[in-house]
Amino acid sequence: MKSSAFSVIVSFLLGSYVTASPVLQPLDSAQGRSAVRERSLTEGFHDQPGIPIDVPIGRTPTTPSATVSSVRYGTFKLGAGSSLGNKILPGVEKPCTDCYIVAMQARLESTNGTELFTDSGLWLHHVIFFNRGRIDLTCPRMAGERFYGGGNTRATRRWNNHGRWGYSAREDERWDVVVELMNDGSLALDATVRIDFEWVKANSTEGQKYREVRPIWIALDDFCGDSGVPVKSVTESFTVRTPTWTATVDGPLVDIAAHMHDAGVEMTTYLNGQPICRSVQVYNNSAREQHIVGQGACKDAGRVKTGDQLFAEVTYDPRRHTLVTHNGTPDPVMGSDGVYVGIE
């Protein structure tokens, strides 16, 4: 995959946490349903206790005085065996303005509203949100601040588990979205990307208690590319380290979680040389064809201050899980760490 300012694969994602007591939260039945094959009924579930997962965003908000709403982005036509690489959607709709977004979740749907999983042939490789009104902390030349990334895991990213934190959406800031989809199936399909949001108005009684998070993207490349590196081995476990980023902000580390590809085991984040978070990848063990369905994350993982050093290491093990390949050649492996810092 070619690198560009818009092709950065973010971590997304995806709101599990490991600092609280282990509680297994299976995804709801609607999230495990597809019109194509029965196997998808187990695709959204896992049997790895000890890696809790944030509850998917439902119709009823879990945050006091919050609203849940969904926005659908684009209609994409994918022929059999085709792909859509980094389609840019400029100036997209926001769920709200002058508000704090406290949770986001990406889904892939057919045009009739049926959720699509890999058994349909379609993959939501990634969807990335850019705020053109802000400068990206780890890649200032990026076309805006990357503030959310979602993928085929469909997991929730939530920032208010351990305090009133959210990403602020403002009237005068433009959002762009980048989408990459793949169709490995034998049928042509139309699809749309749906994002579920949970948010509170900034001027409400509850919203006035909220403070802002800023995203820090720690990735395997130079922080400005596609976060991918070549596979080091197809028979043995291997580890790859990211470059080191010197912090330019101060505040609590509200949320950390990693995005990896299949065969990924975990991504460990280090602060000044000390490990502060292990984002373990969760697989759909009850399905015949296994894929990552969630990522362990860390909430309230300490504090960062200006001058601190952050980096991460990813571990892949093709002996335990199957690498993603096309035409017999392994795809580059991904490692992108989404770190959110609270601005006090």
N, C-alpha and C positions, 0 to 999 in steps of 0.2 A: 504494500500500500504506500503511495507516495506521501511525503510529508508536505504540509502546507500550514498556513496560519489557521485554517479551518479544519484540519484533519486530526486534531489532537484527540486521542481516545482518553476519556477521563474515567476516574475510578468510581466509580460511582457508587459508588453507588451503594451503597444500598443498605439501608438502615437496619442492620442488626447491632446488638451491643453485647459486650462480654464483661463489662464491669459490674453489672447487676447480678442478682441471683439467677442461675440458669432456669429459664422457663421456656419450654418449647411451644411455639405458636405456629401451627400449620396454616398455610394459606387457605383462604376461604374457597368454597366449592366453585364459585363463579370464576375464580382465577385459574382453576384447573380444568376448564371445559373448552373443548374445541369441536368443530363440526366434522372433523376429518377422520380421526381414528380414536379408538377407546384409550390407547396408550396415554394420551394427554391427560386423562383423569388423574394419573399419578405424577404428572410432570412437575406440578407445583409443590410437591411434598418431599420431605426428607426425614431420615431416621437417624440423625446425628445429635443426640441429646447433649446439652452443655453448650450449644451454640444458639442462643436465643435470637429470634428474628422479630423486628418491629412488625406490629400488626398492619396489614395492608390498609390503605385509606379506604374507608367505607362511606356509605351515604351519610352516616351520622358522625360529626367530628368528635374527636377525643379531647380537644382543647376547649376550655370554657370560652364562650362567646365567639367561637370560630365558625367559618363557613367552609364547606367542601364544594368544589366546582371542578368541572372537567373541560379541557380545551382540546380539540382535535386539530392536528397540524398536517396539512397536505393530503392529497390522494395520489398514491403511487401505483403505477402499473408495472408489474414485473412478469416478464415472460418466463417460461420454464427454463431453469438453468441460468438465469440472468442475475445481475446485481445492479444496485443503484449506489454509486459511490459518492459520499459526501455532498449530498444535495443541499444547497444553501437556501433557506427560507428567510428572507429579510423582513424586518419590521413586523414580527408576528404579534398576535394577540396576547395580552397578559390576562391572568384570571382576575386581577384587581389592580388598583393603583393606590398609592399612599397607604400601603399595608405591609404586614410582615408575613411572608410565606414560611410556615413552620414545618411543612412536609410536602414531598413530591414523589410521584410514582409514575413510571412510564409503562405503557402497554401497547401492544400491536393488535389492531383489529381489522377485520374485513369491513367493507363499506356498509354491510348490514348490521354491524355492531357485534359480531361474533369475535371473541378473542382468538388470536392465531398463535400457535406454538410451533416448535420445530417439526412436529410430525406433519404439519401442513406443507412443509418445505420452506416456509419463510422464517428468516432470522432477523430479529432487530439487533443488528450488529452494534449500533450505538445511536443515541440522540444526544446532542450537546447544545446547551444553552449558553449564549454569549450576551453580556450586558455591554452594549457599545458605549455607554456613558461612563464606564470605569476602566481603569488600567489593571491588567492582570498582574498579580503580585509576583509570580515566578517567571513570567514571560512578558515584559512590558511591550514588546513589539507585536504581541498577539492582537487580533482584531476585536478587542473588548475582553472583559473579564469572564472567564469560564466559571459559571456558578452552579451548574448541574449537569451531570451526565447519567444516562440510563442505558441499559442494554437488555439482552435477552433474559436476564435474571428476573426482571419485573419487580424487584424488591423495592421497599420504601426507604427513602432518605428522610430522616426526621431530626430536627435540631432542638426541639424543646423538651426532650426527655428529662434533662437535669437542669432546668432553669428556663426562663423566658427569653429564648433566643429565636431569631428568624432572619431570613434574607429579605431585605426591604425592596419593594417594587415601587418605583416612582413614576409619576406621569411623564416627566421630561426625559426619560431614558429609554432608548430603543433596544429591543431584544431581537437577536437573530438566532435561528436554530439551524443546526447541521444534522442531517439524517443519512445513515448508511444502512441499506437493507440488502439481503441476499435471498434468492429463491433457489434452493437446491432440489426442488420438487419437479414433477413432470407435468404440472398444470400451471397455466398462467393465472395470476391472482392480482386483485386490486387490494390495496391496504392503506390504512391511515394510522398515524401515531397519535395515541391519546395520552395526555398527561393529566393525572389527578392531582389537585392542589388542596391543601388545607391552609387557611390563612385567617388572620385577624386584622381588622382595620386599625391603622396606627393611631387614629384620634379617639378610638373607643376607650372605655375605662380600662379594659384588659390590655389593649394594645399600647397604651401609654406606659405600661410596665415592661415592655419588651425592649431588647437591645439587639444590635445588628451583628450577624456573622459575616466574615469574609472568607472566601475559599483560597486555599493554597494547594496547587497541583504539583505533586512530586512524582515524576515519571522516569522511565528507564532511559529516555533519550536526553536531549538538552533542555527539556521542559517546553520546547516550542515545536516539536515534531509530532509523530503519530504514536509515540509511546511504545513502539515495537522494536524488538531486536531479534536476530536470527536464533533459531533453535540450536542449543549447544550439544544436545545429545538426544537420540530417539530411543535409547535403551537404558539410560541412567538418569538419576535425579541430578538436577543442576540448579545453581543459584546465580542470580544477576543482581548487581547493585546499581542504584540510581546515582546520578551526580548529587553533590551536596548543595543545599540552598541555605544562604545566610539570611536569617529572619530580618524583616524590615518593619515588623509590627509587634505589638505587645498584647497579651491577653490569654484567657483560658482556652485550652484546646477542647472545644465543645464536642466534636465528632470527627472520627477518623474511620475510613473504610476503603478497601482496595477493589479495583477492577482488574480481573485477570481472565485469560482464556482457558478453555478446557485443558486439563492436565496440570493446571495451577493448583498448588497446595495452600500456600499462605504468602502474605506480604507483611513484613515486620518493619515498623517505623521506629527510627532512632532519633533521639534528641540529645545533642552533645555526646554522642557515642553510646548512650544508654537506651535499651529498647523500652518503648512506652506503649506499643500496641501490636498485637498479632491479629491480622485480619485473615481468619481461616475461611477457605472457600468451601461452600456447602453444595453437595451434589444430590441429585434426585435418585437416591439409591434404590427406590422401589420401582423405577422404570427400567425397561430393558436397554434403552439407549441413554446413557448418563450424560448430563450436562450440568454445569454450574447453575444453581437456582438461587443462590444467596451468598452474601459475604458477612462474616462476623465483623463487627465494628467496635470501637471503643468510644464511650461517652465520658466526658469530664476526665480527660487523659493527662492532666497537668497544666502547666503554663509555659508559654513561650515568650521570650523577650528579644528586643532588637539585638542582633549580633549572635544569637544562638544558631547552631548548626543542625539542619534537618536533612536526613536521607532515609532511604528504605532499601530493603532487600527482598526479592521475590524468589520463591522456590517452586520449581516445576518437577513433576515426577511422571514421565510417560509410562512407567511400569504400573502405576496405580490407576491412571486415567488416560484416555485416548487423546492425543494431540489433534488439533484441527488441521486437516490436510485438504489440498485441492490438487487434482491430477497427480496424486501420489507424493506430492511434496508438502512438508509441514509448513503451515503459515507461520509468520513471525509470532513470537509470544509477546503478550502485553503485560505491562505492570504499571498501573497508574493509581496513585494514592491520593484520595480526596480528603484533605485536612481542613477543618473549619475552625477558625479562631474567633472568639467573641471580642468585639470592640467595646471596651468599657468607657 
